[in-house]
Amino acid sequence: MEKFNRRTLLKTAAATGAALAAPVYVRTAAARTTTITVASLLGDDKPETKVWVRIGELVEAKLPGQFKFNVVKNGALGGEKEVAEGARLGSVQASLSTVSSLSGWVPELQILDLPFLFRDSDHVRRTVDGRVGADLKQKLASQNFVIGGFINYGARHLLTKEPVTRPEQLKGKTIRVIQSPLHTRLWRAFGTTPVGIPITETYNALSTGVADAMDLTKSAYAGFKLYEVVPYMTETGHIWASGVIFYATSFWNRLDDEQKAVFLAASQEGAVYFNQLIVEDETASAEQSLKNGGKLLKPEAFEEWQKGAQGVWRDFAGIVGGLDRIKAVQAA
């Protein structure tokens, strides 16, 4: 009887030990997978979301099972400013952003927003890949944004409820702008009243009369179906909308050196992929807009548009590193 009891006790103890050990193993395995909350302003079919699918695949190939990308789409976590603030607080680990929306933390970024400074996307790329881009990355890092790569959303164009081809036709209009001093200054030069509104609230603002006009890239114009409320797009191309792939410092600092290297490589490859997607998406977006009542217009008196923007260069020279630096970028 004693032998049976002892044998039974040993079996019971072994079974109990195995049962207790199993949850520990599960917890340990789960702890090895870090979930990354990524904010995307648009849906599955847009470059803003597709780029994170690609980055996630590249990271998984090098660091299998270590990270899970939870991409929260369609602006559910707010506009760019709200997402950036979330990253600084640690509730968001990664996202994309225009440099315009980060200029409140790093005013020097506004050199990339100067109107009529860049000739084309290659000109932008040479600038962000050079000394200017390296300097801006350092300044962003000091504000808790680790930059994985610069991206190009395409040129910004004027969107209006009524046809506008000449700058004087804007006088007296209320225009939605990115919450940026430079964008506010630019549109005041044309006699408008700028109103800072997050992109996620822009459709309603335009449909209810809070704003009469705005500017945006072709891809985002179709992505937010803004052709329904501002059907006219005048192809001014006044600003090339540079952006960044960024990570929150609070997340980045938890990575080891190998992980950081993988994320940087994946982000740089992702930036190239994003830029390719934008070019393709702009064509599709223009077609979508035209099919749904949108109209593309060519600006008239282009020198007048440029003249109205010249004061922005003077006003912001001291902020972005001086007029010599602006001219150096212009000549790049």
QUIDA-V575242 format. One record per pair of residues at least 6 apart in sequence whose ideal C-beta (glycine too) atoms are under 6 Angstrom apart, sorted by the first residue. I is the first residue (numbers start at 1). J is the second residue. D is the distance in whole Angstrom. If there is no record, write none. Layout:
i=I j=J d=D
i=I j=J d=D
This chain:
i=33 j=65 d=6
i=33 j=68 d=6
i=34 j=67 d=5
i=35 j=68 d=5
i=35 j=70 d=5
i=36 j=67 d=6
i=36 j=69 d=5
i=36 j=93 d=4
i=36 j=94 d=6
i=37 j=70 d=5
i=37 j=92 d=5
i=37 j=93 d=5
i=38 j=52 d=5
i=38 j=69 d=6
i=38 j=71 d=5
i=38 j=94 d=5
i=39 j=72 d=6
i=39 j=77 d=4
i=39 j=83 d=4
i=39 j=92 d=5
i=39 j=95 d=4
i=40 j=48 d=5
i=40 j=49 d=4
i=40 j=71 d=6
i=40 j=73 d=5
i=41 j=48 d=6
i=41 j=75 d=5
i=42 j=48 d=5
i=42 j=223 d=5
i=43 j=73 d=5
i=43 j=74 d=5
i=46 j=223 d=5
i=47 j=274 d=5
i=47 j=277 d=4
i=47 j=278 d=5
i=47 j=281 d=6
i=48 j=96 d=6
i=49 j=73 d=6
i=50 j=277 d=6
i=51 j=270 d=5
i=51 j=274 d=4
i=52 j=69 d=6
i=52 j=71 d=5
i=54 j=270 d=5
i=54 j=273 d=5
i=55 j=266 d=5
i=55 j=270 d=4
i=56 j=69 d=4
i=58 j=266 d=4
i=59 j=67 d=6
i=59 j=262 d=6
i=59 j=266 d=5
i=62 j=262 d=5
i=63 j=262 d=6
i=75 j=200 d=4
i=77 j=83 d=6
i=79 j=198 d=3
i=79 j=199 d=5
i=79 j=200 d=5
i=80 j=97 d=5
i=80 j=101 d=4
i=81 j=101 d=5
i=81 j=179 d=6
i=83 j=92 d=6
i=83 j=95 d=5
i=84 j=97 d=6
i=86 j=92 d=4
i=87 j=248 d=4
i=88 j=144 d=5
i=90 j=250 d=4
i=93 j=248 d=5
i=93 j=251 d=4
i=94 j=247 d=5
i=96 j=243 d=6
i=96 j=245 d=6
i=97 j=243 d=6
i=97 j=244 d=6
i=98 j=241 d=5
i=98 j=243 d=5
i=99 j=109 d=4
i=99 j=112 d=5
i=99 j=242 d=5
i=100 j=113 d=5
i=100 j=178 d=4
i=100 j=180 d=5
i=102 j=109 d=6
i=103 j=109 d=5
i=103 j=110 d=5
i=103 j=180 d=5
i=105 j=143 d=4
i=106 j=139 d=5
i=106 j=140 d=5
i=106 j=143 d=6
i=107 j=319 d=5
i=108 j=139 d=6
i=108 j=320 d=6
i=109 j=136 d=6
i=110 j=182 d=5
i=110 j=316 d=6
i=110 j=320 d=5
i=111 j=320 d=4
i=112 j=242 d=4
i=113 j=182 d=5
i=113 j=239 d=6
i=114 j=313 d=6
i=115 j=186 d=6
i=115 j=238 d=5
i=115 j=239 d=5
i=115 j=309 d=4
i=115 j=312 d=6
i=116 j=306 d=5
i=116 j=309 d=6
i=117 j=330 d=6
i=118 j=124 d=5
i=118 j=240 d=5
i=121 j=152 d=5
i=124 j=152 d=6
i=124 j=240 d=5
i=126 j=332 d=5
i=127 j=329 d=5
i=127 j=332 d=6
i=128 j=150 d=4
i=133 j=150 d=6
i=137 j=147 d=5
i=140 j=147 d=5
i=144 j=249 d=4
i=145 j=246 d=5
i=146 j=247 d=5
i=146 j=249 d=6
i=146 j=252 d=4
i=147 j=244 d=5
i=147 j=246 d=6
i=148 j=245 d=4
i=148 j=267 d=3
i=149 j=245 d=5
i=149 j=267 d=5
i=149 j=268 d=5
i=149 j=271 d=3
i=150 j=244 d=6
i=151 j=243 d=5
i=151 j=271 d=5
i=151 j=274 d=5
i=152 j=275 d=5
i=153 j=217 d=5
i=153 j=241 d=4
i=153 j=243 d=5
i=154 j=217 d=4
i=154 j=278 d=5
i=154 j=282 d=6
i=155 j=237 d=4
i=155 j=240 d=5
i=156 j=215 d=5
i=156 j=217 d=6
i=156 j=239 d=4
i=156 j=241 d=5
i=157 j=233 d=5
i=157 j=235 d=5
i=157 j=236 d=5
i=158 j=215 d=5
i=158 j=234 d=4
i=158 j=236 d=5
i=159 j=214 d=5
i=159 j=216 d=6
i=159 j=230 d=4
i=159 j=233 d=5
i=160 j=213 d=4
i=160 j=230 d=6
i=160 j=232 d=5
i=161 j=212 d=6
i=161 j=230 d=6
i=163 j=232 d=5
i=164 j=170 d=6
i=164 j=234 d=6
i=165 j=234 d=6
i=165 j=297 d=6
i=165 j=299 d=6
i=165 j=300 d=4
i=166 j=300 d=5
i=166 j=301 d=5
i=167 j=190 d=5
i=167 j=304 d=5
i=167 j=305 d=5
i=167 j=308 d=5
i=170 j=190 d=5
i=170 j=192 d=5
i=171 j=191 d=4
i=173 j=192 d=5
i=173 j=212 d=4
i=173 j=213 d=5
i=174 j=193 d=5
i=174 j=195 d=6
i=174 j=211 d=5
i=174 j=212 d=5
i=175 j=187 d=5
i=175 j=192 d=4
i=175 j=194 d=5
i=175 j=213 d=5
i=176 j=195 d=6
i=176 j=197 d=5
i=176 j=202 d=5
i=176 j=205 d=6
i=176 j=211 d=4
i=176 j=214 d=4
i=177 j=183 d=4
i=177 j=184 d=6
i=177 j=187 d=6
i=177 j=194 d=4
i=177 j=196 d=6
i=179 j=196 d=4
i=182 j=316 d=6
i=184 j=194 d=4
i=185 j=312 d=5
i=185 j=315 d=6
i=186 j=312 d=5
i=187 j=194 d=5
i=189 j=308 d=5
i=189 j=311 d=6
i=190 j=308 d=5
i=195 j=211 d=6
i=197 j=205 d=5
i=203 j=224 d=6
i=205 j=211 d=5
i=206 j=229 d=4
i=206 j=230 d=6
i=207 j=229 d=5
i=217 j=241 d=5
i=218 j=282 d=4
i=218 j=285 d=5
i=218 j=286 d=6
i=219 j=278 d=6
i=219 j=281 d=5
i=219 j=282 d=5
i=219 j=285 d=5
i=222 j=285 d=3
i=222 j=288 d=5
i=222 j=289 d=5
i=227 j=289 d=4
i=227 j=292 d=5
i=227 j=294 d=4
i=231 j=293 d=5
i=231 j=294 d=5
i=231 j=295 d=6
i=232 j=295 d=5
i=232 j=297 d=6
i=233 j=296 d=5
i=234 j=297 d=5
i=234 j=299 d=5
i=236 j=299 d=5
i=245 j=267 d=5
i=245 j=271 d=6
i=299 j=305 d=6
i=317 j=323 d=4
